[in-house]
């Protein structure tokens, strides 16, 4: 039988009347939900997926003790990413693994279903986490090489560069930052990689050294997006490479030699000033207050080993045109309590740093062995993001892994920080990803459970965070289609 569309509707209506069982209602919208991922203070939950929460119209009936309001229209800084440092030591312990296990570890660290690390720092030459001390232009003591005839990537090609290539293959959006621990010995007043300062007549050669390194890494298809002039320029370690580089000297180097040299390169690179602790804001300020030097500076890099993280905001407000990065912080056996490390790192290195304008956070070693090495000099009890047993190859995911994972897995490069407002016991920061997902990272900094209402536009969800809990919430920005 052939019925017209109108005829079908009439027939359906007659059947409804006859059966008196038809209820006509508008088609219901599909309920939208919020994903929840959590790491607990006691370590019982580690980046665990919890039951989804309903995202419903705003109602005061289910209000929590605290309200956080997320507003995607109020946008902050674009994010570069989150990660750690591929030191020589990290590359060595990963490279020692059999091929299949190495691939599994690297996929876990850099793949989108793992940590999704998108930001890496690499030393230019040796750091304390190298098995020997070297620069990229070493010559016999007493000799000099102003034309850089002996410049070579031979050392990093052994371990570091292969590991970086694997990482970049897994995450093509990977951003690399590079920092020197020392200029080549022949450029320094000590004639040694240990201690000392850059000789006044070596500024031009040192600028060319940076350019040669950047060009060589570009040739290796590992472009470097950011550099710092000197790692920890106010510290001269006694047993591994280091170099004092005071603010007036850094300003002179930037405006007279390095800045002009970098301007002639085809590939742009951002110079990050300072690369040291929160406790000396006057030092990067001194460089930024010199306009001729500041024009060559993209931002300020910070370490966590002294001072208060609020310092980053202080400097940013004085120079709002400069980016902020947290470029080094190591966990270690000095903080053996898992929960204390989880809470402090999440607050200081992720939430406070990002709310202070930081575009990315870098922890220190990506991987170390069971003896906190290998290394030559320096820290003897630092922790890597993962520990890899040299005898068995067993991988331990340390607390640093989960601090990163609560944000790096969900906030890819190109995401933007967005506004999240709300005073109370729960600390928070929010993001919008390039695909339109909203991410809210939270931490209950109290010793009791806290119920929170999270509102966005005309919708809300309610969540209870146990004491010390770190939770990440994810949902789609738009309303579901009817």
N, C-alpha and C positions, 0 to 999 in steps of 0.2 A: 504494500500500500504506500502511495506517495502522498505525504502530508507536507503542506507548506510550513515555513517557520512559524507563521502566525497561528496556523492550525494546531501545531504541536503545543504552543503556549496555551491555547484555549482548552485543549484536551487535558493538559496537565492541571489547569485550574479546576476543571470539572472533577477530576480524580481527587484533588485535594479536598474539595467540598464534600464529595461522597465519603471519603475516608475520615474526614475531620481529624487528620493526623499530621497535616503539613504545617510547619512553622516557617515563615519567611523572615530571614534575618540577613543583614549585610554580610558579605563574605568576610570572615575574621582575618586580621593581619597575622602573619606568622610572627610569633614571639621572638625577639632578638635576645641573644644571651651574651654573657661576658665570660671569657676564658680566665681561669685563675691558675697561676703557677706560684709555688711557695717554697721557701727554705726556712726551716725552723731553727731557733736558737740552740736547741738540744741536738740538732743534726739528724733527727728522725725523718724529717722531710728535707730532701735535697733536690731543688728544682723540680718539685713534684707537681703533676697536673691534678688539680682539685676539681670537684663538681662545679659546673658552670652556674653562674648566677643570672637571674632574669633581669633584663633591662626594661623597666616599666615606666609609665607616665609618673611624673612627680606627685608624691603624696606625702603628707606629714604623718601618716599613720605608722609608717615603719622607719621613722627617722632615727639615726644613730646618735651617739653622744657627740660626734663631731661630723661636720659637713665639709667636704672638699668639692669645690666647684671647678670644673675643667672647661676652658674656653678656647677652642681651636682657632678662633678668629684673632686671638691675641698671640702673635707668633714671636718666638725668640730666635736664637741662633740656629743655623743649620749644623747638623752633627757630622763630624768626620768619622767617628767610630770609637770602639773600645777594644783594648787588647793588652799587650805586654811587649817585652823586649826579646828579640831573637839574638841573644848574645852568642858568642862562640860556644860557651858551655851548653846552652840550650840546644844549639844545632848539633853539637857532638852527641849528647845523650839521646836525642831523637834519631840521629843518623846511625847509631849503633844497633838499632832495632832491626830485626829481619824485615824484608821488604813489605810483607803482608801486614805485619803488626805496625810498622811505621806508617803505612797508608791509613790504617784504622785510627791511629792516634792523630795524624794530621787532619783526617776528615772530621774527627770529633772536635778538634780545636777550631778549624776554619770553615767547615761545612755549615750550611744554613740550618741543618737539623741538629747540629752540635752547638758549640759556643757561638759560631758565626763571627769569629774575630775578624775585624775589618781594619785594624790600626796596629802597626808594628813599629817599634823603635829598634834601630841597629847602631852599634858603635862603629865609628870610623877608626879602624885600627883596633888595638887591644883595649879591653876594660879589665876590671878585677876578675870578671868571669870569662877569662881566656886562659889557656894552658901555657902560653908564653907571652912575653911582652914584645910588642912590635908596633910599628907604624906602617903606613903604605909607601914610605920612601925612606928606607933605612940604608945608611952608608957607614963605612968604618969610622970609628971615633976619630975626631980631628978633621974629617973631611966634610965638605958641604956639597949640596946639589941644587943650586938655585934654578936650574932649568928642569928639575924634576925628571932627569934622565932615568932614575932608578925607581920611579913610581910604578907600583904593581899591585894588582888584586890577587896575587898568588895565595896569600893567607886566607882571605875570605872565600876564595873559590874552593877551598878544601871542605868546608862544612857550612858556612853561613849562606853563601849564594845558592847552593843546591836546595837548602831548606826553604829559602825565600821563594825560589821558583815553584816548589811544591805548594807552598802556601798560596801563591798568586794564582796557580792553576785551579785551586779549590775555590778561591774567592777573587775573581778578577777585579772587584772593587776595592781591593786592599790598598791602603795608604801607608807609605813608608816615611818615617822620620829618621834622620841620622844625626848622631852627635859624636864629636871627638872627645876622647879622654885626655889627649895630649897632642900637641903638634909634634912632628918628627924631632928627634933629639937634637939634630944639628941646627934647628931653628931656635933653640932655647938657650937661656943664659947658664943653665946647668950642664948642657951637653948631654942630658939624660932624659929619658921618658919620665923619670921619677922627679917630682917637684919642679920648681922653677917657673919662669915666665918667658913669654915670647920676646925674642930679641927685637930691638927697634928696627934693625935692618932686614928683618925677615917678614915684615908685614906683606909685602908684595908676593913673596914666594908662598906664604901661607894662603893668601887669597887664591893663587893659582892652584894650590893643592886641593882646595875645595872644588874648584871648577873641574879639575881632572877627575876627582872622585865622582862628581855628579855626572859627568859625561861618560865615565866608564860604567857606572851603574845603568845609565840609559842604554848603553851598548849591550849590556847584559839583559835588557828588557825588564829591568827592575827600576823604573823611574822613582826618584826620591822627590816627594812633594814638599817636605819641610826639613830644615836643618836648624840646629842651634850652633852658636859660635864655639861654645865650650860647655861640657858637662861640669856642673858644680864648680863654677869659676872662683869660689872663695875657699876652696879646700885643696890642700896639697898633701895627698896621702903619702905615707912613708914606704909602702910596699907594693904599689901598683901605679900605672900611668896616671898622671894628673898634671894640671897646670893652673897656676893662679892667673886670672885675667880680670883686672879691676875695671869698674865702670868707665873711667875716662879712657882707658886703653881699648875697651870694647867699642866705645863710641868712635874713637879715632879709626879703628880697624874697619868698622862698618862704613863710615862716610868717605874714607880715603882710598880703601883698596877693595874690600870684599863687595860692598854694595855696587860700585861701578863695574866690577868684574862680572857679577851675576846679571847685571842689566844687559850685557852683551850676549848672554846665552839665549838660544831659541826657546828652550823649555824653562818656564818660570818656576821658581822655587820660593817658598815662604821662609823667611828667617825668623826664628823664635828667640827672643832675648831672654837672658838670665839662666834658665834651666837649673834652678837651685831652690832652696827651701823657702817656706812661707815667712820665715822670721826676719828677712831683710828686704822689705818692700822698697826701701830707699834706693837700693842698688839698681833694679830695673827702671825705677822712676828717673834716676840720674841719666840713664841712656835715652829714655823716651822724652825727657825734657830738652834734649839736644835735637832741634828740628832737622839738622843735616844728617844725623844718625838715624833718627826715628823714621825718616822717609823710606829707609831700607828695611824696616822691621814690620813683620806681619802680625806678631803677637808676642805674648809672654808665656813661657813655660815654667811650671812649678813642680817642686818635689815636696814630699810630705814629712821629712825627718826633723823638722823644727818649726815652731810657730803655729799659727792658727789658720785654718782654711779660709776664714772670712777675709784674710788679707787679699785674696784674689779679686774679690769684689771691690775692695778699696782702690786697687790699682786700675781696675777696669773702668771705674767711674771717673777716674782722673784722665784716662785715655780711652774713651769709648770706641775709637776707631780701630783699636787693636784687639785681636783675638786672644782667647785664653785657652790654655791646655794644661792638664795635669799629666806630666810626662814621666814621672817615676815614683813608685812607692812599693816597697817590698814588705811582704809578711815574713815572719821568722819565728824562731823558737823563743824570742823575747815576749811573744804573745801566744802562749801555748793553749789558752782557752779558746776553743772553737767558736763559741757564741760571742765572746767579746770581740774577736777579730771580725766576725761576720757583721756585727752591728756597727763597729767603728768604721770599717772600710766602706760599707754601704752608705753611711751617713756622710763621711768626710770626702771620700774619693768619687762617689757617684752623685748623690743627691745635692750636697752642698756645692761641689765643684760645678755641676751643671747649672744649678740655680745662680751661680756666680758668673755665668757666661761661658763656661768651658765648652769647647766643641769636641772634646774627647778626653778619655782617661786611659793612661798606660800604666800597668803594673810593671814590676821589674822582670826577673827571669821568667820566661815562658815555661821552661822545664829544667829541672836539676835532678841529680842522682840522689841516692839514699844518704850520701855523706854531704849534702848541700853543695855539691860541686859538679864537675871539676872546676877548680879555679886556682889562680896564683895570686895570693895576697887578698886583702879586702875581707869581706864578710864571710865568716865561717859558719853562720847558722841561719842564712837566708833561706826562705822557701820559694820554690817556683809555683806557678799556677798548677802544674802537675809534678809529681815525683815519679821518676822512672828508675826502677831497681836495675843496677848494672849487671847483676848476675842472672836474674830471672826475667827481666823485661816487664815485670808487673807494673802497672800504672795506677798511681793513687791520685785521685782528684782532690786537691786541697781546698781549704775554705775559699781561697782566692778564685778558684774555678767557679764557685757558685756565686760569689760576689759579682764577677763579670757576667755569668750566665743569666742572672736575673734581669739584665738589661741588654747585653750584646746579642742574645738570640732573637730579641724582639724588636730592636731598634737598629735597622740597617743604615748604611750610609745614605745621605740625602734626606733622612728624617729631620724634623725640626722640633725643637723644644716649643711647647705651647704653655699657656698659662694654667696653673693649678693653684687655687687660693683656698686657704683654710688654716686657722690657727688651732693648735691642739697637740696632743701627744703623738700623733702619727705624722711622720715626715714624708715628703712626697715630691715627685717631679714627673711631668707629663710630656708626651711626645706625640707627633702625628707622623706616620710613615709615608713614604711616597705613594703607597697604594691606598691610602685613606684609612688605615687602621689607627686607632687611638690606643696609646699605651700609658698606663699609670703605674709607676714604681712607688711602693710605699714601704715604710718601716715603722713598726710600733716600738717606740723607744722607751716604753714603760715596762713595769714588772707585773702588769695585769692585762687581761684581754680588753680590747677597745673595739666598739662597734662604730663603723663609719658609713655615712651616706655619701655616695659620690654622685654628683649631679652634673649633667651636661644638657643645656637647652631645657627642653621639657621632659627629660627622662632622668632616671636615677637607678642605681642599684645599691644594695646594702650588703656590707661584708663585716665579719668579725675577725680581727687579727689577734691571735694569741700573743702573749708577752714576748717581745724580742723578735717577732716574726717579720720576715721580708716577703712581700707579696707583689706580684706583677699582674695587672689586669689588662686584658686586650679585648677590644670590641670594634665593630665597624662604625664609621662616623655617620653614615646615612641611615635613614629609616628603611626597614624592609619593605619591599613592594607589596601592594595589596593584590 
